[in-house]
Amino acid sequence: MNSQTMDRADVCTPEAVVSEYTCPVPHTPQAVGDVRHRALGVLTAWGTPGAAAQEAVLVISEMVTNAVLHALPPAELRLLLCSEDDRDVIRVEVTDAGEAPVWPGTGTCPDESGRGALVVDALALRHGSLSRPCGTTTWWADLPAR
């Protein structure tokens, strides 16, 4: 396992944020494709090379799908481009109205779903979640931008 689950506050501090993008996530499975397309446009505008952008879009897709399938609306995607220790990192955050954390892509039938956690774990430098008392959960993952 190359990623590490940790407290979100330990990484990608506000001072490190170079650029930011947010968009609401409609609570329909059809919205996932639109969110992927928008995110790829943002990553391209940030100068993210093709392979890194495609990996980020895959993680975004898994996390957004998880919010749509397993959480309550509203949901929001937030992308941050952070400069951290002489390297650029893409922070992917998906916030939803889920009270109990359900890891992205975990499902009851592994033949049809449930691989999202493996995808995020394989591609992320680190990842985790933050649950707030108000009943929202933010899933986050940091990915290499180069």
Secondary structure, 3 states (H helix, E strand, C coil): CCCCECCHHHCCCHHHEEEEEEEEECCCCCHHHHHHHHHHHHHHHCCCCHHHHHHHHHHHHHHHHHHHHHCCCCEEEEEEEEEECCEEEEEEEEEECCCCCCCCCCCCCCCCCCCHHHHHHHHCCEEEEEECCCCCEEEEEEEECC
